[in-house]
């Protein structure tokens, strides 16, 4: 059986990047991780190295020539980096140009989100950066394959602040029956690995662990946690947009309101996937929200 071409993963010390490395190693792929200088001792990397992960140090903002050396003989480059525009736009552009210079043929950018192709500037500043980054490497000869997964279960239960276990509420804006695409980090990583190892994968591919509304999300969280939680309506989608505007006027840090921007993209349906590509990889059986919550919910 022929060996898989080597794959380089940038952002392997992050929540998603580490899971992508795991998923690739599970499939027997040779993997090299690009890490910042001094990151080689981060928790989790030792176990991955024991499984065969190769580490190389590099800086996304450094010279393209040195990044190209780090890419080396990798045929596919996966970016799972997070950060500001210096990373998402400039750093990823650097990485893409380095990949081309090194002779790589495919690039999977850090697009993992709702449908970024349907949004407009100003809807979500982090997704704006992802779309800007696309123009930054448009001149390369790389085959760019985008993997989208909707919202992460982990983000829905944590960063977005929707579930308040102490107050016993699940909060939402907009129409509680608007369908949304949601996926666990582990399943998003599994789909990313499958795409990376699929020579016929191209364009933008969309995956979801589940498609459900906030009302169905609320029901799943209640069932899985064994708790009674009140579904709390915070306002309409238009009122959410107005609240985002108020918060934007009060702060110079857009990260203060980006969780609200993601919610707006979801509850309006503007970032909703029109189709799913799950059937392309039937070997992946994604975890449901209820199964995830049954393991993640705090003890009552």
C-alpha positions in Angstrom: 0.0 0.0 0.0 1.5 3.4 -1.0 2.4 5.8 1.7 0.3 9.0 2.1 2.0 12.2 1.2 3.3 14.2 4.1 0.9 16.8 5.7 2.1 19.9 7.5 -0.3 21.3 10.2 0.1 24.9 11.5 -1.6 25.6 14.8 -1.1 22.1 16.2 -0.9 23.3 19.8 -4.5 24.7 19.6 -7.7 23.0 20.4 -8.6 22.1 16.8 -5.1 21.7 15.4 -4.1 19.1 18.0 -7.2 17.1 17.1 -6.5 17.3 13.4 -3.0 15.9 14.0 -4.5 13.1 16.1 -7.0 12.3 13.3 -4.3 12.2 10.7 -2.1 10.0 12.8 -5.0 7.7 13.4 -5.2 7.3 9.6 -1.5 6.5 9.3 -0.6 9.8 7.6 2.9 11.2 8.1 2.5 14.6 9.8 4.8 17.5 10.5 3.6 20.2 12.9 4.8 23.8 12.5 5.1 25.3 16.0 6.4 28.6 17.3 9.9 28.6 18.7 9.8 27.3 22.3 6.4 25.6 21.9 7.8 22.1 21.6 7.3 21.4 25.3 3.6 22.3 25.3 1.3 19.7 26.9 0.0 17.1 24.5 2.8 17.4 22.0 4.9 14.7 23.7 2.2 12.1 23.2 1.8 13.1 19.6 5.5 12.9 19.0 5.5 9.4 20.5 3.0 8.5 17.8 5.3 9.7 15.1 4.5 13.5 14.8 7.5 15.4 13.4 8.0 19.0 14.9 9.5 21.9 13.1 9.8 25.5 14.5 8.8 28.4 12.4 7.1 31.9 12.6 4.2 32.6 10.3 5.3 36.3 10.2 8.9 35.4 9.3 10.5 35.2 5.8 8.8 33.1 3.2 12.1 31.3 2.6 12.5 30.0 6.1 8.8 29.0 6.2 9.3 27.1 2.9 12.1 25.2 4.6 9.7 24.3 7.4 7.1 23.1 4.9 9.8 20.9 3.3 8.4 17.9 1.5 4.8 18.3 2.7 2.4 18.0 -0.2 -0.6 19.4 1.8 -0.5 22.3 4.3 -3.4 22.6 6.9 -3.7 25.9 8.8 -5.6 25.7 12.1 -4.2 28.9 13.5 -6.2 31.5 15.4 -5.4 35.1 16.2 -5.7 38.6 14.8 -5.3 39.8 11.2 -1.5 39.5 11.5 -2.0 35.8 11.8 -5.2 35.1 9.9 -4.5 37.4 7.0 -0.8 38.1 6.8 0.5 34.9 8.5 -1.7 32.6 6.4 -0.7 34.4 3.2 2.9 33.9 4.2 2.3 30.2 4.8 0.5 29.8 1.5 3.3 31.4 -0.4 5.8 29.3 1.5 3.9 26.2 0.7 3.9 27.0 -3.0 7.6 27.8 -2.9 8.3 24.4 -1.2 6.4 22.6 -3.9 3.2 21.7 -1.9 0.1 21.4 -4.0 -2.8 21.9 -1.5 -3.7 24.4 1.2 -6.5 24.0 3.7 -6.9 27.4 5.5 -8.3 28.1 8.9 -11.8 28.8 7.7 -13.6 26.4 10.2 -16.9 28.3 10.8 -20.3 29.1 9.4 -20.7 29.6 5.7 -18.2 32.4 5.1 -19.1 32.5 1.4 -22.6 33.9 2.2 -21.6 36.7 4.6 -20.7 40.3 3.9 -18.1 42.7 5.4 -19.2 43.8 8.8 -21.3 40.8 9.6 -18.4 39.2 11.6 -15.0 40.8 11.8 -13.2 37.4 12.3 -14.9 36.0 9.2 -14.0 39.2 7.4 -10.3 38.4 8.0 -10.8 34.9 6.7 -12.3 36.2 3.5 -9.5 38.8 3.2 -6.9 36.1 3.6 -8.4 34.3 0.5 -7.5 37.3 -1.7 -4.0 37.3 -0.2 -3.0 33.9 -1.7 -5.2 34.1 -4.8 -2.2 34.3 -7.0 -0.6 31.1 -5.8 -1.0 27.9 -7.8 -2.2 25.9 -4.8 -5.4 24.0 -4.8 -7.2 25.7 -1.8 -9.8 23.5 -0.1 -11.9 25.1 2.6 -13.5 23.0 5.4 -16.5 24.6 7.1 -18.2 23.1 10.2 -20.7 25.6 11.5 -20.3 26.3 15.2 -18.4 24.1 17.6 -20.3 22.4 20.4 -17.6 23.5 22.7 -18.1 27.2 21.7 -21.9 26.9 22.0 -21.5 25.6 25.6 -18.7 27.9 26.6 -17.4 31.0 24.7 -20.9 32.1 23.5 -22.3 32.1 27.0 -25.6 30.6 25.9 -25.9 28.0 28.7 -25.8 29.3 32.3 -25.8 26.2 34.5 -25.9 28.2 37.7 -29.0 30.2 36.7 -30.5 27.3 34.9 -31.1 28.9 31.5 -30.3 28.5 27.9 -30.4 32.0 26.3 -30.9 32.8 22.6 -31.6 35.7 20.2 -33.9 35.6 17.2 -36.1 32.8 16.0 -35.7 29.7 18.3 -36.7 27.5 15.3 -34.0 28.7 12.9 -31.9 25.7 11.9 -28.1 25.9 12.7 -25.1 23.8 11.7 -23.0 22.6 14.7 -20.1 20.2 15.1 -17.8 19.0 17.8 -14.1 19.9 17.5 -13.2 16.2 17.3 -15.6 15.6 14.4 -14.5 18.8 12.6 -10.9 17.4 12.9 -12.0 14.0 11.6 -13.6 15.6 8.5 -10.5 17.8 8.0 -8.2 14.8 8.0 -10.5 13.0 5.6 -10.5 16.0 3.2 -6.7 16.3 3.5 -6.3 12.6 2.6 -8.8 12.7 -0.3 -7.1 13.7 -3.5 -10.4 14.4 -5.2 -11.6 16.9 -2.5 -11.7 20.4 -3.8 -13.5 23.8 -3.4 -15.5 24.5 -0.2 -16.8 21.5 1.7 -19.4 21.8 4.5 -19.9 19.4 7.4 -22.1 19.3 10.5 -22.4 17.0 13.4 -26.1 18.1 13.7 -28.4 20.6 12.2 -30.8 21.9 14.9 -32.5 25.0 16.1 -32.0 26.7 19.5 -35.2 25.1 20.7 -33.8 21.7 19.8 -30.4 22.6 21.2 -32.2 23.5 24.5 -34.0 20.2 24.5 -30.9 18.2 23.8 -28.9 20.0 26.6 -31.8 19.4 29.1 -32.1 15.7 28.2 -28.4 15.0 28.2 -27.6 17.0 31.5 -30.7 15.7 33.3 -31.5 19.4 34.3 -34.5 21.6 33.8 -33.3 24.7 32.0 -35.4 27.7 31.0 -35.2 28.8 27.4 -34.6 32.5 27.7 -35.4 34.8 24.7 -33.0 37.8 24.7 -34.5 39.7 21.7 -35.0 39.6 18.0 -32.2 39.3 15.4 -32.6 43.1 14.7 -32.3 43.8 18.4 -29.2 41.6 18.5 -27.7 43.6 15.6 -28.4 46.8 17.5 -26.8 45.4 20.7 -23.7 44.6 18.6 -23.6 48.2 17.4 -23.9 49.5 21.0 -21.1 47.3 22.2 -18.9 48.2 19.3 -19.3 51.9 20.1 -18.3 51.3 23.7 -15.0 49.4 23.1 -11.9 49.4 20.9 -11.6 45.6 21.3 -13.9 43.8 18.8 -13.3 40.5 20.7 -15.7 41.9 23.3 -18.7 41.4 21.0 -17.6 38.8 18.5 -19.6 36.0 20.2 -22.7 38.1 19.5 -21.6 38.5 15.9 -21.3 34.7 15.5 -24.8 34.3 17.0 -26.2 36.9 14.6 -24.8 34.9 11.6 -26.5 31.8 13.0 -29.9 33.0 14.2 -30.6 35.0 11.1 -29.7 31.9 8.9 -27.3 34.0 6.9 -24.4 31.7 7.7 -26.5 28.5 7.2 -25.1 25.8 4.9 -27.4 25.1 1.9 -26.0 21.6 1.6 -23.8 19.2 3.6 -20.9 17.0 2.4 -21.1 14.5 5.3 -22.1 11.7 2.9 -18.7 12.0 1.2 -17.1 10.4 4.2 -19.6 7.8 5.5 -16.9 6.3 7.8 -17.3 9.3 10.1 -20.3 9.1 12.4 -20.4 12.5 14.1 -21.3 12.8 17.7 -24.7 14.4 18.6 -25.1 17.4 20.8 -26.8 15.2 23.4 -24.0 12.7 23.5 -21.5 15.5 23.8 -23.3 17.3 26.6 -23.8 14.0 28.6 -20.0 14.0 28.9 -19.3 17.8 29.2 -22.0 19.0 31.5 -21.0 19.9 35.0 -22.3 17.6 37.8 -25.7 18.8 39.1 
